[in-house]
Amino acid sequence: MTASAIPGESIDLQIADVLREVSFPTYKDALVDAAREAGASNEVLSMLDGLPEQDYADVTSVTRLIGGNYGPGLGA
């Protein structure tokens, strides 16, 4: 994944790209750090930073909360 490609992607694709690069289980701060390193938009960083402080077992555990807080959710 190249960081330069991320800002032009939709929010769902940016999050999917970030989550694809993360090793699970992981903690919320690691998700935010991965998004920042990948060059994700401020909106994506805010969404991930707004997640509860907890461990996340897998991609689904993250996307379920993002979908619950930010609209219809992410497609798989």
PyMOL Python script that loads the backbone (N, CA, C, O; Angstrom):
from pymol import cmd

cmd.read_pdbstr("""\
ATOM      1  N   MET A   1       0.858  -1.187   0.000  1.00  0.00           N
ATOM      2  CA  MET A   1       0.000   0.000   0.000  1.00  0.00           C
ATOM      3  C   MET A   1       0.889   1.230   0.000  1.00  0.00           C
ATOM      4  O   MET A   1       1.883   1.289   0.723  1.00  0.00           O
ATOM      5  N   THR A   2       0.532   2.196  -0.802  1.00  0.00           N
ATOM      6  CA  THR A   2       1.280   3.437  -0.817  1.00  0.00           C
ATOM      7  C   THR A   2       0.468   4.523  -0.159  1.00  0.00           C
ATOM      8  O   THR A   2      -0.724   4.671  -0.427  1.00  0.00           O
ATOM      9  N   ALA A   3       1.111   5.281   0.699  1.00  0.00           N
ATOM     10  CA  ALA A   3       0.416   6.322   1.437  1.00  0.00           C
ATOM     11  C   ALA A   3      -0.193   7.357   0.501  1.00  0.00           C
ATOM     12  O   ALA A   3      -1.248   7.916   0.798  1.00  0.00           O
ATOM     13  N   SER A   4       0.455   7.614  -0.614  1.00  0.00           N
ATOM     14  CA  SER A   4      -0.041   8.641  -1.528  1.00  0.00           C
ATOM     15  C   SER A   4      -1.393   8.274  -2.143  1.00  0.00           C
ATOM     16  O   SER A   4      -2.122   9.161  -2.586  1.00  0.00           O
ATOM     17  N   ALA A   5      -1.736   7.007  -2.177  1.00  0.00           N
ATOM     18  CA  ALA A   5      -3.001   6.578  -2.772  1.00  0.00           C
ATOM     19  C   ALA A   5      -4.173   6.775  -1.818  1.00  0.00           C
ATOM     20  O   ALA A   5      -5.311   6.903  -2.269  1.00  0.00           O
ATOM     21  N   ILE A   6      -3.929   6.803  -0.539  1.00  0.00           N
ATOM     22  CA  ILE A   6      -5.020   6.804   0.429  1.00  0.00           C
ATOM     23  C   ILE A   6      -5.875   8.074   0.421  1.00  0.00           C
ATOM     24  O   ILE A   6      -7.099   7.949   0.426  1.00  0.00           O
ATOM     25  N   PRO A   7      -5.316   9.282   0.409  1.00  0.00           N
ATOM     26  CA  PRO A   7      -6.198  10.459   0.508  1.00  0.00           C
ATOM     27  C   PRO A   7      -7.245  10.568  -0.590  1.00  0.00           C
ATOM     28  O   PRO A   7      -8.281  11.195  -0.369  1.00  0.00           O
ATOM     29  N   GLY A   8      -7.024   9.992  -1.751  1.00  0.00           N
ATOM     30  CA  GLY A   8      -7.991  10.060  -2.824  1.00  0.00           C
ATOM     31  C   GLY A   8      -9.090   9.014  -2.732  1.00  0.00           C
ATOM     32  O   GLY A   8     -10.034   9.037  -3.521  1.00  0.00           O
ATOM     33  N   GLU A   9      -8.979   8.102  -1.784  1.00  0.00           N
ATOM     34  CA  GLU A   9      -9.959   7.024  -1.653  1.00  0.00           C
ATOM     35  C   GLU A   9     -11.149   7.461  -0.809  1.00  0.00           C
ATOM     36  O   GLU A   9     -11.064   8.420  -0.042  1.00  0.00           O
ATOM     37  N   SER A  10     -12.256   6.745  -0.964  1.00  0.00           N
ATOM     38  CA  SER A  10     -13.414   6.992  -0.112  1.00  0.00           C
ATOM     39  C   SER A  10     -13.066   6.626   1.330  1.00  0.00           C
ATOM     40  O   SER A  10     -12.077   5.940   1.588  1.00  0.00           O
ATOM     41  N   ILE A  11     -13.883   7.089   2.251  1.00  0.00           N
ATOM     42  CA  ILE A  11     -13.653   6.797   3.671  1.00  0.00           C
ATOM     43  C   ILE A  11     -13.630   5.285   3.897  1.00  0.00           C
ATOM     44  O   ILE A  11     -12.740   4.776   4.579  1.00  0.00           O
ATOM     45  N   ASP A  12     -14.598   4.565   3.331  1.00  0.00           N
ATOM     46  CA  ASP A  12     -14.652   3.117   3.519  1.00  0.00           C
ATOM     47  C   ASP A  12     -13.377   2.445   3.016  1.00  0.00           C
ATOM     48  O   ASP A  12     -12.842   1.554   3.676  1.00  0.00           O
ATOM     49  N   LEU A  13     -12.892   2.869   1.854  1.00  0.00           N
ATOM     50  CA  LEU A  13     -11.677   2.263   1.310  1.00  0.00           C
ATOM     51  C   LEU A  13     -10.456   2.618   2.134  1.00  0.00           C
ATOM     52  O   LEU A  13      -9.574   1.779   2.322  1.00  0.00           O
ATOM     53  N   GLN A  14     -10.388   3.842   2.626  1.00  0.00           N
ATOM     54  CA  GLN A  14      -9.261   4.222   3.476  1.00  0.00           C
ATOM     55  C   GLN A  14      -9.218   3.338   4.717  1.00  0.00           C
ATOM     56  O   GLN A  14      -8.163   2.822   5.086  1.00  0.00           O
ATOM     57  N   ILE A  15     -10.368   3.170   5.354  1.00  0.00           N
ATOM     58  CA  ILE A  15     -10.424   2.347   6.566  1.00  0.00           C
ATOM     59  C   ILE A  15     -10.082   0.900   6.237  1.00  0.00           C
ATOM     60  O   ILE A  15      -9.337   0.255   6.973  1.00  0.00           O
ATOM     61  N   ALA A  16     -10.621   0.389   5.139  1.00  0.00           N
ATOM     62  CA  ALA A  16     -10.326  -0.991   4.741  1.00  0.00           C
ATOM     63  C   ALA A  16      -8.829  -1.171   4.496  1.00  0.00           C
ATOM     64  O   ALA A  16      -8.258  -2.187   4.893  1.00  0.00           O
ATOM     65  N   ASP A  17      -8.189  -0.198   3.848  1.00  0.00           N
ATOM     66  CA  ASP A  17      -6.749  -0.285   3.597  1.00  0.00           C
ATOM     67  C   ASP A  17      -5.962  -0.285   4.897  1.00  0.00           C
ATOM     68  O   ASP A  17      -5.013  -1.053   5.053  1.00  0.00           O
ATOM     69  N   VAL A  18      -6.352   0.573   5.826  1.00  0.00           N
ATOM     70  CA  VAL A  18      -5.664   0.627   7.121  1.00  0.00           C
ATOM     71  C   VAL A  18      -5.839  -0.688   7.862  1.00  0.00           C
ATOM     72  O   VAL A  18      -4.866  -1.247   8.370  1.00  0.00           O
ATOM     73  N   LEU A  19      -7.063  -1.187   7.929  1.00  0.00           N
ATOM     74  CA  LEU A  19      -7.334  -2.415   8.681  1.00  0.00           C
ATOM     75  C   LEU A  19      -6.637  -3.621   8.063  1.00  0.00           C
ATOM     76  O   LEU A  19      -6.270  -4.556   8.774  1.00  0.00           O
ATOM     77  N   ARG A  20      -6.453  -3.609   6.754  1.00  0.00           N
ATOM     78  CA  ARG A  20      -5.766  -4.709   6.082  1.00  0.00           C
ATOM     79  C   ARG A  20      -4.299  -4.781   6.512  1.00  0.00           C
ATOM     80  O   ARG A  20      -3.700  -5.856   6.484  1.00  0.00           O
ATOM     81  N   GLU A  21      -3.721  -3.652   6.908  1.00  0.00           N
ATOM     82  CA  GLU A  21      -2.309  -3.596   7.285  1.00  0.00           C
ATOM     83  C   GLU A  21      -2.065  -3.858   8.773  1.00  0.00           C
ATOM     84  O   GLU A  21      -0.919  -4.030   9.189  1.00  0.00           O
ATOM     85  N   VAL A  22      -3.123  -3.890   9.572  1.00  0.00           N
ATOM     86  CA  VAL A  22      -2.986  -4.043  11.025  1.00  0.00           C
ATOM     87  C   VAL A  22      -2.996  -5.516  11.401  1.00  0.00           C
ATOM     88  O   VAL A  22      -3.743  -6.314  10.835  1.00  0.00           O
ATOM     89  N   SER A  23      -2.146  -5.862  12.374  1.00  0.00           N
ATOM     90  CA  SER A  23      -2.152  -7.232  12.908  1.00  0.00           C
ATOM     91  C   SER A  23      -3.120  -7.287  14.079  1.00  0.00           C
ATOM     92  O   SER A  23      -2.997  -6.524  15.037  1.00  0.00           O
ATOM     93  N   PHE A  24      -4.071  -8.185  13.994  1.00  0.00           N
ATOM     94  CA  PHE A  24      -5.064  -8.352  15.065  1.00  0.00           C
ATOM     95  C   PHE A  24      -4.678  -9.537  15.929  1.00  0.00           C
ATOM     96  O   PHE A  24      -4.051 -10.470  15.428  1.00  0.00           O
ATOM     97  N   PRO A  25      -5.030  -9.537  17.223  1.00  0.00           N
ATOM     98  CA  PRO A  25      -5.756  -8.478  17.932  1.00  0.00           C
ATOM     99  C   PRO A  25      -4.888  -7.235  18.096  1.00  0.00           C
ATOM    100  O   PRO A  25      -3.659  -7.305  18.115  1.00  0.00           O
ATOM    101  N   THR A  26      -5.567  -6.097  18.215  1.00  0.00           N
ATOM    102  CA  THR A  26      -4.863  -4.827  18.361  1.00  0.00           C
ATOM    103  C   THR A  26      -5.645  -3.900  19.272  1.00  0.00           C
ATOM    104  O   THR A  26      -6.798  -4.169  19.609  1.00  0.00           O
ATOM    105  N   TYR A  27      -5.017  -2.823  19.662  1.00  0.00           N
ATOM    106  CA  TYR A  27      -5.613  -1.822  20.540  1.00  0.00           C
ATOM    107  C   TYR A  27      -5.983  -0.593  19.717  1.00  0.00           C
ATOM    108  O   TYR A  27      -5.409  -0.354  18.654  1.00  0.00           O
ATOM    109  N   LYS A  28      -6.932   0.174  20.206  1.00  0.00           N
ATOM    110  CA  LYS A  28      -7.399   1.351  19.476  1.00  0.00           C
ATOM    111  C   LYS A  28      -6.249   2.260  19.052  1.00  0.00           C
ATOM    112  O   LYS A  28      -6.220   2.711  17.907  1.00  0.00           O
ATOM    113  N   ASP A  29      -5.308   2.537  19.940  1.00  0.00           N
ATOM    114  CA  ASP A  29      -4.215   3.454  19.604  1.00  0.00           C
ATOM    115  C   ASP A  29      -3.378   2.939  18.440  1.00  0.00           C
ATOM    116  O   ASP A  29      -2.860   3.732  17.653  1.00  0.00           O
ATOM    117  N   ALA A  30      -3.240   1.625  18.323  1.00  0.00           N
ATOM    118  CA  ALA A  30      -2.489   1.050  17.207  1.00  0.00           C
ATOM    119  C   ALA A  30      -3.232   1.267  15.892  1.00  0.00           C
ATOM    120  O   ALA A  30      -2.605   1.455  14.850  1.00  0.00           O
ATOM    121  N   LEU A  31      -4.552   1.242  15.936  1.00  0.00           N
ATOM    122  CA  LEU A  31      -5.352   1.514  14.739  1.00  0.00           C
ATOM    123  C   LEU A  31      -5.143   2.956  14.281  1.00  0.00           C
ATOM    124  O   LEU A  31      -4.956   3.220  13.093  1.00  0.00           O
ATOM    125  N   VAL A  32      -5.178   3.878  15.229  1.00  0.00           N
ATOM    126  CA  VAL A  32      -4.996   5.296  14.907  1.00  0.00           C
ATOM    127  C   VAL A  32      -3.588   5.523  14.366  1.00  0.00           C
ATOM    128  O   VAL A  32      -3.403   6.243  13.385  1.00  0.00           O
ATOM    129  N   ASP A  33      -2.598   4.906  15.010  1.00  0.00           N
ATOM    130  CA  ASP A  33      -1.212   5.052  14.553  1.00  0.00           C
ATOM    131  C   ASP A  33      -1.046   4.512  13.128  1.00  0.00           C
ATOM    132  O   ASP A  33      -0.380   5.134  12.300  1.00  0.00           O
ATOM    133  N   ALA A  34      -1.647   3.363  12.850  1.00  0.00           N
ATOM    134  CA  ALA A  34      -1.541   2.765  11.517  1.00  0.00           C
ATOM    135  C   ALA A  34      -2.176   3.679  10.470  1.00  0.00           C
ATOM    136  O   ALA A  34      -1.636   3.846   9.377  1.00  0.00           O
ATOM    137  N   ALA A  35      -3.312   4.262  10.804  1.00  0.00           N
ATOM    138  CA  ALA A  35      -3.984   5.173   9.872  1.00  0.00           C
ATOM    139  C   ALA A  35      -3.135   6.416   9.625  1.00  0.00           C
ATOM    140  O   ALA A  35      -3.014   6.883   8.493  1.00  0.00           O
ATOM    141  N   ARG A  36      -2.558   6.937  10.682  1.00  0.00           N
ATOM    142  CA  ARG A  36      -1.710   8.130  10.549  1.00  0.00           C
ATOM    143  C   ARG A  36      -0.499   7.824   9.664  1.00  0.00           C
ATOM    144  O   ARG A  36      -0.160   8.602   8.772  1.00  0.00           O
ATOM    145  N   GLU A  37       0.145   6.689   9.918  1.00  0.00           N
ATOM    146  CA  GLU A  37       1.321   6.297   9.135  1.00  0.00           C
ATOM    147  C   GLU A  37       0.961   6.072   7.667  1.00  0.00           C
ATOM    148  O   GLU A  37       1.780   6.314   6.781  1.00  0.00           O
ATOM    149  N   ALA A  38      -0.263   5.610   7.411  1.00  0.00           N
ATOM    150  CA  ALA A  38      -0.701   5.338   6.047  1.00  0.00           C
ATOM    151  C   ALA A  38      -1.118   6.612   5.313  1.00  0.00           C
ATOM    152  O   ALA A  38      -1.341   6.588   4.102  1.00  0.00           O
ATOM    153  N   GLY A  39      -1.223   7.721   6.041  1.00  0.00           N
ATOM    154  CA  GLY A  39      -1.616   8.971   5.410  1.00  0.00           C
ATOM    155  C   GLY A  39      -3.114   9.126   5.257  1.00  0.00           C
ATOM    156  O   GLY A  39      -3.577   9.852   4.377  1.00  0.00           O
ATOM    157  N   ALA A  40      -3.883   8.446   6.110  1.00  0.00           N
ATOM    158  CA  ALA A  40      -5.343   8.521   6.030  1.00  0.00           C
ATOM    159  C   ALA A  40      -5.824   9.943   6.325  1.00  0.00           C
ATOM    160  O   ALA A  40      -5.127  10.729   6.966  1.00  0.00           O
ATOM    161  N   SER A  41      -7.012  10.249   5.850  1.00  0.00           N
ATOM    162  CA  SER A  41      -7.586  11.583   6.033  1.00  0.00           C
ATOM    163  C   SER A  41      -7.886  11.857   7.501  1.00  0.00           C
ATOM    164  O   SER A  41      -7.963  10.939   8.318  1.00  0.00           O
ATOM    165  N   ASN A  42      -8.053  13.139   7.818  1.00  0.00           N
ATOM    166  CA  ASN A  42      -8.399  13.527   9.188  1.00  0.00           C
ATOM    167  C   ASN A  42      -9.726  12.916   9.610  1.00  0.00           C
ATOM    168  O   ASN A  42      -9.909  12.581  10.780  1.00  0.00           O
ATOM    169  N   GLU A  43     -10.650  12.769   8.671  1.00  0.00           N
ATOM    170  CA  GLU A  43     -11.948  12.178   8.998  1.00  0.00           C
ATOM    171  C   GLU A  43     -11.793  10.729   9.457  1.00  0.00           C
ATOM    172  O   GLU A  43     -12.428  10.306  10.422  1.00  0.00           O
ATOM    173  N   VAL A  44     -10.943   9.974   8.757  1.00  0.00           N
ATOM    174  CA  VAL A  44     -10.697   8.580   9.145  1.00  0.00           C
ATOM    175  C   VAL A  44      -9.999   8.536  10.497  1.00  0.00           C
ATOM    176  O   VAL A  44     -10.353   7.728  11.355  1.00  0.00           O
ATOM    177  N   LEU A  45      -9.012   9.397  10.688  1.00  0.00           N
ATOM    178  CA  LEU A  45      -8.319   9.439  11.981  1.00  0.00           C
ATOM    179  C   LEU A  45      -9.299   9.748  13.107  1.00  0.00           C
ATOM    180  O   LEU A  45      -9.225   9.140  14.174  1.00  0.00           O
ATOM    181  N   SER A  46     -10.209  10.678  12.882  1.00  0.00           N
ATOM    182  CA  SER A  46     -11.204  11.024  13.897  1.00  0.00           C
ATOM    183  C   SER A  46     -12.137   9.857  14.195  1.00  0.00           C
ATOM    184  O   SER A  46     -12.481   9.601  15.349  1.00  0.00           O
ATOM    185  N   MET A  47     -12.541   9.152  13.140  1.00  0.00           N
ATOM    186  CA  MET A  47     -13.430   8.007  13.331  1.00  0.00           C
ATOM    187  C   MET A  47     -12.752   6.939  14.179  1.00  0.00           C
ATOM    188  O   MET A  47     -13.351   6.414  15.118  1.00  0.00           O
ATOM    189  N   LEU A  48     -11.513   6.618  13.852  1.00  0.00           N
ATOM    190  CA  LEU A  48     -10.794   5.590  14.612  1.00  0.00           C
ATOM    191  C   LEU A  48     -10.489   6.068  16.016  1.00  0.00           C
ATOM    192  O   LEU A  48     -10.568   5.291  16.967  1.00  0.00           O
ATOM    193  N   ASP A  49     -10.141   7.337  16.158  1.00  0.00           N
ATOM    194  CA  ASP A  49      -9.831   7.882  17.481  1.00  0.00           C
ATOM    195  C   ASP A  49     -11.072   7.923  18.373  1.00  0.00           C
ATOM    196  O   ASP A  49     -10.963   7.923  19.599  1.00  0.00           O
ATOM    197  N   GLY A  50     -12.252   7.957  17.750  1.00  0.00           N
ATOM    198  CA  GLY A  50     -13.499   7.976  18.504  1.00  0.00           C
ATOM    199  C   GLY A  50     -13.951   6.606  18.990  1.00  0.00           C
ATOM    200  O   GLY A  50     -14.940   6.503  19.716  1.00  0.00           O
ATOM    201  N   LEU A  51     -13.245   5.562  18.603  1.00  0.00           N
ATOM    202  CA  LEU A  51     -13.596   4.215  19.051  1.00  0.00           C
ATOM    203  C   LEU A  51     -13.314   4.062  20.545  1.00  0.00           C
ATOM    204  O   LEU A  51     -12.458   4.765  21.082  1.00  0.00           O
ATOM    205  N   PRO A  52     -14.013   3.162  21.219  1.00  0.00           N
ATOM    206  CA  PRO A  52     -13.747   2.912  22.635  1.00  0.00           C
ATOM    207  C   PRO A  52     -12.319   2.397  22.851  1.00  0.00           C
ATOM    208  O   PRO A  52     -11.752   1.709  22.002  1.00  0.00           O
ATOM    209  N   GLU A  53     -11.759   2.749  24.003  1.00  0.00           N
ATOM    210  CA  GLU A  53     -10.423   2.266  24.387  1.00  0.00           C
ATOM    211  C   GLU A  53     -10.554   0.791  24.769  1.00  0.00           C
ATOM    212  O   GLU A  53     -10.957   0.463  25.884  1.00  0.00           O
ATOM    213  N   GLN A  54     -10.215  -0.080  23.842  1.00  0.00           N
ATOM    214  CA  GLN A  54     -10.307  -1.512  24.102  1.00  0.00           C
ATOM    215  C   GLN A  54      -9.473  -2.265  23.084  1.00  0.00           C
ATOM    216  O   GLN A  54      -8.964  -1.687  22.125  1.00  0.00           O
ATOM    217  N   ASP A  55      -9.341  -3.563  23.308  1.00  0.00           N
ATOM    218  CA  ASP A  55      -8.682  -4.425  22.335  1.00  0.00           C
ATOM    219  C   ASP A  55      -9.705  -4.826  21.286  1.00  0.00           C
ATOM    220  O   ASP A  55     -10.883  -5.006  21.594  1.00  0.00           O
ATOM    221  N   TYR A  56      -9.250  -4.965  20.046  1.00  0.00           N
ATOM    222  CA  TYR A  56     -10.102  -5.378  18.943  1.00  0.00           C
ATOM    223  C   TYR A  56      -9.570  -6.693  18.397  1.00  0.00           C
ATOM    224  O   TYR A  56      -8.406  -6.791  18.010  1.00  0.00           O
ATOM    225  N   ALA A  57     -10.432  -7.703  18.370  1.00  0.00           N
ATOM    226  CA  ALA A  57     -10.021  -9.054  17.994  1.00  0.00           C
ATOM    227  C   ALA A  57      -9.788  -9.201  16.495  1.00  0.00           C
ATOM    228  O   ALA A  57      -8.922  -9.963  16.064  1.00  0.00           O
ATOM    229  N   ASP A  58     -10.573  -8.459  15.698  1.00  0.00           N
ATOM    230  CA  ASP A  58     -10.488  -8.622  14.247  1.00  0.00           C
ATOM    231  C   ASP A  58     -11.091  -7.411  13.544  1.00  0.00           C
ATOM    232  O   ASP A  58     -11.599  -6.491  14.185  1.00  0.00           O
ATOM    233  N   VAL A  59     -11.026  -7.429  12.223  1.00  0.00           N
ATOM    234  CA  VAL A  59     -11.544  -6.323  11.419  1.00  0.00           C
ATOM    235  C   VAL A  59     -13.026  -6.092  11.700  1.00  0.00           C
ATOM    236  O   VAL A  59     -13.469  -4.948  11.802  1.00  0.00           O
ATOM    237  N   THR A  60     -13.784  -7.162  11.823  1.00  0.00           N
ATOM    238  CA  THR A  60     -15.227  -7.045  12.040  1.00  0.00           C
ATOM    239  C   THR A  60     -15.541  -6.292  13.324  1.00  0.00           C
ATOM    240  O   THR A  60     -16.486  -5.505  13.361  1.00  0.00           O
ATOM    241  N   SER A  61     -14.763  -6.522  14.377  1.00  0.00           N
ATOM    242  CA  SER A  61     -15.025  -5.839  15.647  1.00  0.00           C
ATOM    243  C   SER A  61     -14.826  -4.329  15.517  1.00  0.00           C
ATOM    244  O   SER A  61     -15.469  -3.554  16.225  1.00  0.00           O
ATOM    245  N   VAL A  62     -13.942  -3.913  14.620  1.00  0.00           N
ATOM    246  CA  VAL A  62     -13.725  -2.483  14.375  1.00  0.00           C
ATOM    247  C   VAL A  62     -14.830  -1.929  13.489  1.00  0.00           C
ATOM    248  O   VAL A  62     -15.439  -0.912  13.823  1.00  0.00           O
ATOM    249  N   THR A  63     -15.093  -2.578  12.373  1.00  0.00           N
ATOM    250  CA  THR A  63     -16.071  -2.043  11.427  1.00  0.00           C
ATOM    251  C   THR A  63     -17.483  -2.032  12.007  1.00  0.00           C
ATOM    252  O   THR A  63     -18.290  -1.174  11.648  1.00  0.00           O
ATOM    253  N   ARG A  64     -17.789  -2.966  12.892  1.00  0.00           N
ATOM    254  CA  ARG A  64     -19.111  -2.976  13.516  1.00  0.00           C
ATOM    255  C   ARG A  64     -19.310  -1.694  14.325  1.00  0.00           C
ATOM    256  O   ARG A  64     -20.379  -1.086  14.266  1.00  0.00           O
ATOM    257  N   LEU A  65     -18.296  -1.280  15.076  1.00  0.00           N
ATOM    258  CA  LEU A  65     -18.410  -0.062  15.875  1.00  0.00           C
ATOM    259  C   LEU A  65     -18.396   1.188  15.008  1.00  0.00           C
ATOM    260  O   LEU A  65     -19.124   2.142  15.286  1.00  0.00           O
ATOM    261  N   ILE A  66     -17.586   1.195  13.972  1.00  0.00           N
ATOM    262  CA  ILE A  66     -17.550   2.356  13.075  1.00  0.00           C
ATOM    263  C   ILE A  66     -18.907   2.479  12.398  1.00  0.00           C
ATOM    264  O   ILE A  66     -19.441   3.583  12.284  1.00  0.00           O
ATOM    265  N   GLY A  67     -19.468   1.369  11.950  1.00  0.00           N
ATOM    266  CA  GLY A  67     -20.787   1.404  11.316  1.00  0.00           C
ATOM    267  C   GLY A  67     -21.854   1.875  12.266  1.00  0.00           C
ATOM    268  O   GLY A  67     -22.764   2.601  11.867  1.00  0.00           O
ATOM    269  N   GLY A  68     -21.759   1.471  13.530  1.00  0.00           N
ATOM    270  CA  GLY A  68     -22.747   1.863  14.517  1.00  0.00           C
ATOM    271  C   GLY A  68     -22.671   3.339  14.862  1.00  0.00           C
ATOM    272  O   GLY A  68     -23.681   3.961  15.189  1.00  0.00           O
ATOM    273  N   ASN A  69     -21.476   3.896  14.788  1.00  0.00           N
ATOM    274  CA  ASN A  69     -21.288   5.296  15.157  1.00  0.00           C
ATOM    275  C   ASN A  69     -21.358   6.264  13.989  1.00  0.00           C
ATOM    276  O   ASN A  69     -21.632   7.449  14.180  1.00  0.00           O
ATOM    277  N   TYR A  70     -21.113   5.770  12.783  1.00  0.00           N
ATOM    278  CA  TYR A  70     -20.916   6.685  11.667  1.00  0.00           C
ATOM    279  C   TYR A  70     -21.767   6.352  10.455  1.00  0.00           C
ATOM    280  O   TYR A  70     -21.377   6.682   9.335  1.00  0.00           O
ATOM    281  N   GLY A  71     -22.903   5.718  10.634  1.00  0.00           N
ATOM    282  CA  GLY A  71     -23.766   5.489   9.488  1.00  0.00           C
ATOM    283  C   GLY A  71     -23.956   4.021   9.186  1.00  0.00           C
ATOM    284  O   GLY A  71     -23.917   3.191  10.094  1.00  0.00           O
ATOM    285  N   PRO A  72     -24.160   3.687   7.931  1.00  0.00           N
ATOM    286  CA  PRO A  72     -24.567   2.343   7.561  1.00  0.00           C
ATOM    287  C   PRO A  72     -23.474   1.293   7.703  1.00  0.00           C
ATOM    288  O   PRO A  72     -23.765   0.099   7.635  1.00  0.00           O
ATOM    289  N   GLY A  73     -22.238   1.701   7.895  1.00  0.00           N
ATOM    290  CA  GLY A  73     -21.176   0.703   8.072  1.00  0.00           C
ATOM    291  C   GLY A  73     -20.376   0.497   6.817  1.00  0.00           C
ATOM    292  O   GLY A  73     -20.613   1.128   5.787  1.00  0.00           O
ATOM    293  N   LEU A  74     -19.439  -0.387   6.923  1.00  0.00           N
ATOM    294  CA  LEU A  74     -18.513  -0.637   5.833  1.00  0.00           C
ATOM    295  C   LEU A  74     -18.866  -1.939   5.150  1.00  0.00           C
ATOM    296  O   LEU A  74     -19.224  -2.919   5.802  1.00  0.00           O
ATOM    297  N   GLY A  75     -18.762  -1.942   3.847  1.00  0.00           N
ATOM    298  CA  GLY A  75     -18.959  -3.168   3.102  1.00  0.00           C
ATOM    299  C   GLY A  75     -17.733  -4.057   3.230  1.00  0.00           C
ATOM    300  O   GLY A  75     -16.612  -3.561   3.342  1.00  0.00           O
ATOM    301  N   ALA A  76     -17.938  -5.348   3.215  1.00  0.00           N
ATOM    302  CA  ALA A  76     -16.807  -6.275   3.350  1.00  0.00           C
ATOM    303  C   ALA A  76     -16.154  -6.518   2.011  1.00  0.00           C
ATOM    304  O   ALA A  76     -15.185  -7.271   1.924  1.00  0.00           O
TER     305      ALA A  76
END
""", "prot")
cmd.dss("prot")
cmd.show_as("cartoon", "prot")
cmd.util.cbc("prot")
cmd.orient("prot")
